[in-house]
Amino acid sequence: MRSKSRECAFKVIFSEEFEGGGESRRAVYRASELDEEETEYADRLVSLVEEHREELSAVLDKFSIGFSEKRMFPVDRSVLLMSLAEILYVDDVPDVVSIDEAVGLVKKYSTEKSAGFVNGILAAVIAGDKT
């Protein structure tokens, strides 16, 4: 259930880098046929990224040494922001689940090297102090 919600949340976060959102959010949810519970979780992740964007960006910059958030592929950045929001602000999801889901998304939507990059940053965040 949450895998589908995460994928939709990622698509919304990614699309909001290029447009305002709103309509695209509803379209993504409709196309994926999310039920009410899945929609609520996807909305929760999107809202957490919107609400904590500056903090999440600072964490990314801290743990992606020599490679600022602004230089990341938009797909990788969107997945990382979503996963970090889940790791930092959602207590009922184990960190390793968030990492596994993030790696799966970048394997599907990004470059060959992105899986290792995303895994490395998220693992470093978990091993570090997270802030």
C-alpha positions as a Markdown table, in Angstrom:
| # | Residue | x | y | z |
|---|---|---|---|---|
| 1 | Met | 0.0 | 0.0 | 0.0 |
| 2 | Arg | 2.6 | 2.6 | 1.0 |
| 3 | Ser | 4.8 | 1.8 | -2.0 |
| 4 | Lys | 2.2 | 3.0 | -4.3 |
| 5 | Ser | 1.6 | 6.1 | -2.1 |
| 6 | Arg | 5.4 | 6.8 | -2.1 |
| 7 | Glu | 5.6 | 6.5 | -5.9 |
| 8 | Cys | 2.7 | 9.0 | -6.3 |
| 9 | Ala | 4.2 | 11.4 | -3.7 |
| 10 | Phe | 7.5 | 11.3 | -5.5 |
| 11 | Lys | 5.8 | 12.1 | -8.8 |
| 12 | Val | 4.0 | 15.0 | -7.3 |
| 13 | Ile | 7.2 | 16.4 | -5.6 |
| 14 | Phe | 9.1 | 16.0 | -8.9 |
| 15 | Ser | 6.3 | 17.7 | -10.9 |
| 16 | Glu | 6.2 | 20.6 | -8.4 |
| 17 | Glu | 9.8 | 21.4 | -9.3 |
| 18 | Phe | 8.5 | 22.4 | -12.8 |
| 19 | Glu | 4.9 | 23.6 | -12.1 |
| 20 | Gly | 2.6 | 24.6 | -9.3 |
| 21 | Gly | 1.1 | 21.2 | -8.4 |
| 22 | Gly | -2.5 | 21.1 | -7.4 |
| 23 | Glu | -4.0 | 19.7 | -10.6 |
| 24 | Ser | -1.1 | 17.3 | -11.2 |
| 25 | Arg | -1.5 | 15.9 | -7.7 |
| 26 | Arg | -5.1 | 14.9 | -8.4 |
| 27 | Ala | -4.2 | 13.5 | -11.8 |
| 28 | Val | -1.4 | 11.4 | -10.4 |
| 29 | Tyr | -3.6 | 10.0 | -7.7 |
| 30 | Arg | -6.4 | 9.3 | -10.1 |
| 31 | Ala | -4.1 | 7.6 | -12.7 |
| 32 | Ser | -2.6 | 5.4 | -9.9 |
| 33 | Glu | -6.1 | 4.6 | -8.6 |
| 34 | Leu | -5.1 | 5.4 | -5.0 |
| 35 | Asp | -7.7 | 4.5 | -2.4 |
| 36 | Glu | -8.4 | 6.9 | 0.5 |
| 37 | Glu | -5.8 | 5.6 | 2.8 |
| 38 | Glu | -3.1 | 5.6 | 0.1 |
| 39 | Thr | -4.1 | 9.2 | -0.9 |
| 40 | Glu | -3.8 | 10.3 | 2.7 |
| 41 | Tyr | -0.3 | 8.8 | 3.0 |
| 42 | Ala | 0.9 | 10.3 | -0.3 |
| 43 | Asp | -0.5 | 13.7 | 0.8 |
| 44 | Arg | 1.2 | 13.4 | 4.1 |
| 45 | Leu | 4.6 | 12.9 | 2.5 |
| 46 | Val | 4.1 | 15.7 | 0.0 |
| 47 | Ser | 3.0 | 18.0 | 2.8 |
| 48 | Leu | 6.0 | 17.1 | 5.0 |
| 49 | Val | 8.4 | 17.9 | 2.1 |
| 50 | Glu | 6.6 | 21.3 | 1.5 |
| 51 | Glu | 6.5 | 22.1 | 5.2 |
| 52 | His | 10.2 | 21.2 | 6.0 |
| 53 | Arg | 11.8 | 22.0 | 2.6 |
| 54 | Glu | 14.5 | 24.2 | 4.0 |
| 55 | Glu | 15.5 | 21.7 | 6.7 |
| 56 | Leu | 15.5 | 18.8 | 4.3 |
| 57 | Ser | 17.6 | 20.7 | 1.8 |
| 58 | Ala | 20.1 | 21.5 | 4.6 |
| 59 | Val | 20.3 | 17.8 | 5.5 |
| 60 | Leu | 20.9 | 16.9 | 1.9 |
| 61 | Asp | 23.6 | 19.6 | 1.6 |
| 62 | Lys | 25.3 | 18.3 | 4.8 |
| 63 | Phe | 25.4 | 14.7 | 3.7 |
| 64 | Ser | 26.0 | 15.0 | 0.0 |
| 65 | Ile | 29.5 | 16.4 | 0.5 |
| 66 | Gly | 30.9 | 18.2 | -2.6 |
| 67 | Phe | 27.6 | 17.8 | -4.4 |
| 68 | Ser | 25.0 | 20.4 | -3.4 |
| 69 | Glu | 21.3 | 19.7 | -3.6 |
| 70 | Lys | 20.9 | 22.1 | -6.4 |
| 71 | Arg | 23.3 | 20.1 | -8.6 |
| 72 | Met | 21.4 | 16.8 | -8.1 |
| 73 | Phe | 19.3 | 15.2 | -10.8 |
| 74 | Pro | 15.7 | 16.4 | -10.2 |
| 75 | Val | 14.5 | 12.8 | -9.8 |
| 76 | Asp | 17.2 | 12.0 | -7.3 |
| 77 | Arg | 16.5 | 15.2 | -5.3 |
| 78 | Ser | 12.8 | 14.5 | -5.3 |
| 79 | Val | 13.2 | 11.0 | -4.0 |
| 80 | Leu | 15.7 | 12.0 | -1.4 |
| 81 | Leu | 13.5 | 14.8 | -0.1 |
| 82 | Met | 10.6 | 12.5 | 0.2 |
| 83 | Ser | 12.6 | 9.7 | 1.9 |
| 84 | Leu | 14.2 | 12.2 | 4.3 |
| 85 | Ala | 10.8 | 13.5 | 5.2 |
| 86 | Glu | 9.7 | 10.0 | 6.0 |
| 87 | Ile | 12.8 | 9.1 | 7.9 |
| 88 | Leu | 12.8 | 12.3 | 10.0 |
| 89 | Tyr | 9.1 | 12.9 | 10.5 |
| 90 | Val | 7.2 | 9.6 | 10.2 |
| 91 | Asp | 7.7 | 7.5 | 13.3 |
| 92 | Asp | 5.9 | 4.3 | 12.2 |
| 93 | Val | 8.2 | 3.5 | 9.2 |
| 94 | Pro | 11.6 | 1.9 | 9.8 |
| 95 | Asp | 14.4 | 3.9 | 8.3 |
| 96 | Val | 15.6 | 0.8 | 6.2 |
| 97 | Val | 12.1 | 0.6 | 4.6 |
| 98 | Ser | 12.4 | 4.3 | 3.5 |
| 99 | Ile | 15.8 | 3.7 | 2.1 |
| 100 | Asp | 14.7 | 0.5 | 0.3 |
| 101 | Glu | 11.7 | 2.3 | -1.2 |
| 102 | Ala | 13.8 | 5.3 | -2.3 |
| 103 | Val | 16.4 | 3.0 | -4.0 |
| 104 | Gly | 13.6 | 1.2 | -5.8 |
| 105 | Leu | 12.2 | 4.5 | -7.1 |
| 106 | Val | 15.5 | 5.8 | -8.4 |
| 107 | Lys | 16.3 | 2.4 | -10.0 |
| 108 | Lys | 13.0 | 2.8 | -11.9 |
| 109 | Tyr | 13.1 | 6.5 | -12.7 |
| 110 | Ser | 16.7 | 7.7 | -12.7 |
| 111 | Thr | 20.3 | 6.8 | -13.8 |
| 112 | Glu | 22.3 | 3.6 | -13.2 |
| 113 | Lys | 24.5 | 5.4 | -10.6 |
| 114 | Ser | 21.6 | 7.0 | -8.7 |
| 115 | Ala | 20.7 | 3.9 | -6.6 |
| 116 | Gly | 24.2 | 4.0 | -5.0 |
| 117 | Phe | 24.1 | 7.7 | -4.6 |
| 118 | Val | 20.7 | 7.8 | -2.9 |
| 119 | Asn | 21.5 | 4.8 | -0.7 |
| 120 | Gly | 24.8 | 6.4 | 0.4 |
| 121 | Ile | 23.2 | 9.7 | 1.4 |
| 122 | Leu | 20.3 | 8.1 | 3.2 |
| 123 | Ala | 22.6 | 5.6 | 5.0 |
| 124 | Ala | 24.9 | 8.5 | 6.1 |
| 125 | Val | 21.9 | 10.4 | 7.4 |
| 126 | Ile | 20.7 | 7.4 | 9.5 |
| 127 | Ala | 24.3 | 6.8 | 10.7 |
| 128 | Gly | 24.8 | 10.5 | 11.5 |
| 129 | Asp | 22.7 | 12.7 | 13.8 |
| 130 | Lys | 20.0 | 13.2 | 11.0 |
| 131 | Thr | 20.2 | 17.0 | 11.4 |
